[in-house]
Amino acid sequence: KGKCPEDGWDESTIELFLHELAIMDSNNFLGNCGVGEREGRVVSGLVARRHYRLIHGIGRSGDISAVQPKAAGSSLLNKLTNSVVLDVIKLAGVRTVTSCFVVPMATGMSLTLCFLTLRHKRPKAKYIIWPRIDQKSCFKSMITAGFEPVVIENVLEGDELRTDLEAVEARIKALGAENVLCVHSTTSCFAPRVPDRLEELAVICANYDIPHIVNNAYGVQSSKCMHLIQQGARVGRIDAFVQSLDKNFMVPVGGAIIAGFNESFIQEISKMYPGRASASPSLDVLITLLSLGTSGYKKLLKERKEMFSYLSSELKKLADNHNERLLDTPHNPISLAMSLKNLDETNDAAVTQLGSMLFTRQVSGARVVPCGSVQTVNNYTFKGFMSHANDYPCAYLNAASAIGIKKQDVDVFLKRLDKCLKTFRKEAKQEKSINEISDANTGTEQLED
């Protein structure tokens, strides 16, 4: 049926299935006689086994989704993977999605492919409207495609950074709709930035007849992010949304899914990809989804949501203990932020030093964001880089509850963070005592004089 099985398969069944696919490829035929330049020859047995002897890759020179006659097994693998992934995207919340395909590039290059496809449909356009998110790959995806990003600064509402809809519409009017390639919005992001107002942006795109590409990097694991995409497509316009394989399905880095609501446009994007492609990302995600089944994936999504609530409550307690606070970002379903105001006021370098301390203590993924850092990316200068705003009110630390996270991860992180913050407080007290003694000695010397 081309759908993800409800119950996962065991490893021996999956391996049998992959071997059956592999013997359908010509390089594995017993009597094969290859006289071309690309015959699926692999000199290392280790490499052949690593790829289950599926050597031909996917697609043909003109279309990554096309069937390759001498690689029937690899072609079937490609078709099945795209079909199973489409089923899982529907299960995750975007029920009206009509088409998708796995591409062997990470999210940034996959976004570039979408922009290059739109170039042929809108030859006069040279601008991309982009509500600011301080993450380099999504910014560079527009530059690499040859377009000029129009950065829309976010609006501070409470602790949250949200989409400035008025600014988006004003820039479209100023530039002229025909000169705008698309609006490039974001769902999954680091707090205190929250997902863009997708429904409102989709309506603006529909009203001005402008394409809308959504960076949904790690949004498949969030029902809220997927709901925003579903609603945006229902009330307005979303042409494609792109998500990472590794972040959402726990496979090695190197693949993404490009999905949308207009099958012909998604096919246009697949045809834009030059040449055939590696089958490794497709193979990895198919094996993973067959082993999990829909029930296993749903369980992971449920556990992630539960861990988000746990991380939120425990991080709030820790913040209170250190006279800090958990920033109020209810619209962000994956990432949390804790202020580092006292640390920042104590010592200018303390915030970045905390990040180093956590990393050396084997805490990965936590980000510390100081105030006022400046970063230049492809000749564009961002003030307050990493905070998604020119002057966010305080320094802060990020932590995320992503798919696969365990209670043990949260507990160990909080324990190590608490220890690091206590170290800073102890040093601050010692420094204060030294300063007080120094001031007292200075006063005594002045009296004697």
C-alpha positions in Angstrom: 0.0 0.0 0.0 3.0 2.3 0.1 2.3 3.2 3.8 4.4 2.9 6.9 3.4 -0.3 8.7 1.6 0.2 12.1 3.9 -2.2 13.9 7.7 -2.1 13.2 9.5 -4.9 11.5 12.3 -6.8 13.1 15.9 -6.4 11.7 16.0 -9.7 10.0 12.8 -9.0 8.1 14.1 -5.6 7.0 17.4 -7.1 5.9 15.6 -9.8 3.9 13.5 -7.1 2.2 16.6 -5.0 1.3 18.4 -8.0 -0.1 15.3 -8.8 -2.3 15.4 -5.2 -3.6 19.2 -5.4 -4.2 19.0 -8.5 -6.4 16.7 -6.6 -8.8 19.6 -4.2 -9.6 21.7 -5.2 -12.7 25.1 -5.0 -10.9 24.0 -7.9 -8.7 22.8 -10.2 -11.7 24.9 -13.3 -11.9 25.4 -13.1 -15.6 25.7 -9.3 -15.8 28.0 -7.9 -18.5 28.6 -4.1 -17.9 30.3 -2.1 -20.6 29.3 1.4 -19.5 31.0 4.0 -17.3 28.6 3.6 -14.4 27.9 -0.1 -13.8 27.6 -0.2 -10.0 31.1 -1.6 -9.5 32.3 -1.4 -5.9 35.9 -2.7 -5.1 35.4 -2.9 -1.3 33.2 -5.6 0.0 32.8 -3.6 3.2 31.4 -0.7 1.3 29.1 -3.0 -0.7 27.7 -4.5 2.5 27.3 -1.1 4.1 24.9 -0.1 1.3 23.2 -3.6 1.1 24.6 -3.8 -2.5 22.2 -1.0 -3.6 24.9 0.8 -5.5 23.2 2.6 -8.4 21.7 5.4 -6.4 18.3 7.0 -7.2 16.9 8.8 -10.2 18.3 9.4 -13.7 20.4 12.2 -15.1 17.3 14.3 -15.8 15.1 13.6 -12.7 15.9 12.5 -9.2 12.5 10.8 -9.0 12.7 8.9 -12.3 12.9 5.1 -12.6 16.3 3.7 -13.6 15.7 0.5 -15.8 19.0 -1.2 -14.8 18.3 -0.5 -11.1 14.8 -1.7 -10.6 15.4 -2.4 -6.9 16.9 1.0 -6.1 14.1 2.7 -8.0 11.5 0.7 -6.0 13.4 1.7 -2.8 13.1 5.4 -3.8 9.4 5.2 -4.7 8.6 3.3 -1.5 10.6 5.7 0.7 8.8 8.8 -0.7 5.5 7.1 -0.2 6.2 6.0 3.4 7.6 9.4 4.3 4.5 11.1 2.8 2.3 8.8 5.0 4.3 9.8 8.1 4.1 13.6 7.3 0.3 13.1 7.2 0.4 11.2 10.5 2.4 14.1 12.0 -0.3 16.6 11.2 -0.1 17.9 7.6 -3.0 15.8 6.4 -3.6 17.5 3.0 0.0 17.2 1.8 -0.1 15.6 -1.7 3.6 15.0 -2.6 7.1 14.8 -1.2 10.5 13.4 -2.0 13.7 12.6 -0.1 16.7 14.6 -1.4 20.3 13.7 -0.5 21.1 17.2 0.8 20.6 18.8 4.1 17.9 21.5 4.7 19.9 24.5 3.5 20.7 23.2 0.1 17.2 21.7 -0.3 15.8 25.3 0.3 18.2 26.5 -2.4 16.8 23.9 -4.8 13.3 25.3 -4.1 14.4 28.9 -4.8 16.1 27.9 -8.0 12.9 26.2 -9.2 10.9 29.3 -8.5 13.4 31.4 -10.6 12.0 29.8 -13.8 8.5 30.7 -12.8 9.3 34.3 -11.7 12.2 35.5 -13.9 12.0 39.1 -12.9 12.1 38.4 -9.2 15.4 39.0 -7.2 14.3 39.5 -3.6 13.3 37.0 -0.9 11.3 38.3 2.1 12.8 36.6 5.2 11.6 37.2 8.8 14.9 37.1 10.6 16.2 33.9 12.3 19.8 33.8 13.3 20.8 30.5 11.7 23.4 30.6 8.9 22.3 27.8 6.6 18.8 29.2 5.9 20.3 32.6 5.2 23.0 31.3 2.9 20.5 29.1 1.1 19.1 32.4 -0.4 22.5 33.8 -1.2 23.7 30.6 -2.9 20.6 30.6 -5.1 21.5 34.1 -6.3 18.8 36.1 -4.5 18.9 39.1 -2.2 17.4 38.5 1.2 15.2 41.2 2.6 15.6 40.8 6.3 12.4 41.6 8.4 13.3 42.3 12.0 11.1 40.5 14.6 8.7 42.2 17.0 9.2 41.7 20.8 6.0 40.7 22.4 6.6 40.0 26.1 9.7 37.7 26.0 8.8 36.3 22.5 10.2 37.5 19.2 7.3 37.2 16.6 6.8 38.0 12.9 6.3 41.6 12.0 3.4 41.2 9.5 3.1 44.9 8.8 6.7 45.1 7.8 6.4 42.1 5.5 3.5 43.6 3.7 5.1 47.0 3.5 8.3 45.6 1.9 6.2 43.7 -0.6 4.5 46.9 -1.6 7.7 48.9 -1.7 9.6 46.3 -3.8 6.6 45.3 -6.0 5.1 41.8 -5.8 6.5 40.8 -9.2 10.1 41.4 -7.9 9.7 39.2 -4.9 10.6 35.5 -5.5 8.9 34.3 -2.3 8.4 34.7 1.4 10.8 32.4 3.2 9.3 31.6 6.7 10.4 29.4 9.6 8.6 27.1 12.0 11.2 25.4 14.3 13.6 27.8 15.9 15.5 28.6 19.1 13.6 30.4 21.8 12.9 33.3 22.5 12.1 33.4 18.7 8.9 31.5 18.1 7.5 30.0 14.8 6.4 32.6 12.3 2.8 33.6 12.0 2.3 31.1 9.1 -1.4 31.5 8.6 -1.2 35.3 8.3 1.9 35.0 6.0 0.1 32.5 3.8 -2.8 34.8 3.4 -0.5 37.7 2.4 1.2 35.4 -0.1 -2.1 34.4 -1.6 -3.3 38.0 -1.8 -0.2 39.2 -3.6 0.3 36.0 -5.6 3.7 35.4 -4.1 5.1 31.9 -3.5 5.7 30.8 0.1 8.5 28.4 1.1 8.6 27.2 4.7 11.8 26.1 6.6 10.4 23.4 8.8 13.9 22.0 9.7 13.0 20.1 12.8 9.2 20.8 12.9 7.9 17.3 11.9 8.4 16.2 15.6 6.1 19.1 16.7 2.3 18.8 16.3 2.1 22.6 16.7 4.6 23.3 13.8 2.8 20.8 11.6 -0.6 22.3 12.5 0.7 25.8 11.5 1.7 24.4 8.1 -1.7 22.7 7.6 -3.6 25.8 8.6 -1.4 28.0 6.4 -2.2 25.8 3.4 -5.9 25.8 4.2 -6.3 29.6 4.5 -3.7 30.9 2.2 -0.6 29.8 0.2 2.3 27.5 1.0 4.2 26.1 -2.0 6.7 23.9 -0.3 8.0 23.0 3.2 11.4 21.5 3.8 12.5 19.4 6.8 15.6 17.6 7.9 15.9 13.8 8.0 18.4 13.6 10.9 16.6 16.0 13.2 13.1 14.4 12.8 13.9 10.8 12.2 17.2 10.2 14.0 19.3 9.2 11.0 22.8 10.4 9.9 23.0 14.0 8.5 22.8 14.3 4.8 19.1 14.2 3.7 15.9 16.3 3.7 12.3 16.0 2.6 10.8 18.6 0.3 7.0 18.4 0.5 4.0 20.4 -0.7 0.3 20.6 -1.6 0.7 20.9 -5.4 2.1 17.7 -6.9 3.2 19.3 -10.2 5.3 21.9 -8.4 7.0 19.3 -6.2 7.8 17.3 -9.3 9.3 20.5 -10.9 11.6 20.8 -7.9 12.7 17.1 -8.2 13.4 17.7 -11.9 15.6 20.7 -11.1 18.0 18.4 -9.2 20.9 17.8 -11.7 21.7 14.1 -12.2 21.1 11.0 -10.1 21.7 11.0 -6.4 22.9 8.9 -3.5 20.3 6.4 -2.1 21.9 6.5 1.4 19.5 9.0 3.0 16.5 7.2 1.4 17.8 3.9 2.7 18.4 5.2 6.2 15.0 6.7 6.6 13.2 3.7 5.1 15.0 1.3 7.5 14.2 3.6 10.4 10.5 3.9 9.7 10.1 0.2 8.9 11.7 -0.6 12.3 9.6 1.9 14.2 6.2 1.6 12.4 3.7 4.3 12.9 3.1 3.2 16.5 6.8 3.5 17.4 7.1 7.0 15.8 3.9 8.2 17.6 5.4 6.9 20.8 8.6 9.0 20.2 6.5 12.1 19.5 4.5 11.6 22.7 7.7 11.1 24.8 9.2 14.2 23.3 6.2 16.3 24.2 6.3 14.9 27.8 10.0 15.6 28.1 9.3 19.2 26.9 7.0 19.7 29.9 9.4 18.1 32.3 12.4 20.2 31.0 10.3 23.4 31.2 9.2 22.8 34.8 12.6 21.7 36.0 14.5 24.5 34.2 12.1 27.0 35.8 12.9 25.7 39.3 16.7 25.9 38.6 16.3 29.4 37.2 14.4 30.6 40.3 17.1 29.1 42.5 19.7 31.2 40.8 17.7 34.4 40.7 17.1 34.0 37.0 13.9 33.2 35.1 12.6 30.9 32.4 11.6 33.2 29.6 7.9 33.0 28.8 7.7 31.6 25.2 4.5 29.6 25.0 4.4 29.7 21.2 7.7 27.7 20.9 7.0 24.0 21.3 10.6 22.6 21.2 13.1 25.2 22.5 13.3 26.9 25.9 15.4 29.9 27.1 16.6 30.8 30.6 17.8 34.3 31.3 21.5 34.9 32.3 21.0 38.5 33.4 22.9 38.2 36.7 25.8 36.4 35.1 26.0 39.0 32.3 26.0 41.9 34.8 28.7 40.2 37.0 31.2 39.7 34.2 31.2 40.5 30.5 32.9 37.2 29.5 30.9 35.0 32.0 28.1 34.1 29.5 30.4 32.7 26.9 32.5 31.1 29.6 29.4 29.2 30.8 29.0 27.8 27.3 32.6 26.6 27.3 32.1 25.0 30.8 29.0 23.1 29.7 30.7 21.9 26.6 33.8 20.6 28.4 31.4 18.8 30.8 29.9 16.9 27.8 26.7 19.0 27.6 26.0 19.3 23.9 23.3 21.3 22.2 22.9 24.0 24.8 23.5 27.5 23.4 24.5 30.5 25.4 23.6 33.8 23.8 25.4 37.0 25.0 24.1 40.5 24.4 25.4 42.6 21.6 27.4 40.1 19.5 27.9 41.1 15.9 28.3 38.6 13.0 28.8 39.2 9.3 27.4 36.5 7.0 28.0 36.9 3.2 28.6 40.7 3.6 25.4 41.1 5.7 26.0 42.3 9.2 23.7 41.1 12.0 23.6 42.9 15.3 22.8 40.8 18.3 23.5 37.7 16.2 22.1 34.4 17.6 19.4 36.3 19.5 17.3 37.0 16.4 17.1 40.7 17.3 19.4 43.7 17.3 19.1 44.3 21.0 17.3 41.5 22.9 16.8 42.6 26.6 19.0 40.0 28.2 21.6 37.2 27.7 20.2 33.7 27.9 20.8 30.0 27.6 18.9 27.7 25.2 17.9 24.0 25.7 15.6 22.0 23.5 13.4 18.9 24.0 13.9 17.2 20.6 12.8 13.8 19.5 14.7 11.0 21.2 15.6 12.9 24.4 15.4 11.0 27.6 14.7 12.0 31.2 18.3 11.1 32.1 19.5 13.7 29.5 17.4 16.4 31.2 18.4 15.4 34.7 22.2 15.3 33.9 22.0 18.6 32.0 20.3 20.4 34.9 22.7 18.9 37.4 25.7 20.1 35.5 24.2 23.5 34.7 23.4 24.0 38.4 27.0 23.1 39.3 28.4 25.6 36.8 26.1 28.4 37.9 27.1 27.7 41.6 30.7 28.0 40.6 30.1 31.4 39.1 28.2 32.6 42.2 31.0 31.3 44.5 33.7 33.2 42.4 31.5 36.3 42.4 31.3 36.2 46.2 35.0 35.7 46.6 35.7 38.6 44.2 33.3 40.8 46.2 35.0 39.9 49.5 38.4 40.7 48.0 37.1 44.1 46.7 35.6 44.9 50.1 38.9 44.1 51.9 40.8 46.1 49.4 38.4 49.1 49.8 38.7 48.8 53.6 42.5 48.8 53.4 42.5 51.8 51.1 40.2 53.7 53.6 42.6 52.9 56.5 45.6 54.1 54.6 43.8 57.4 53.7 43.0 57.9 57.5 46.6 57.3 58.4 47.8 59.8 55.8 
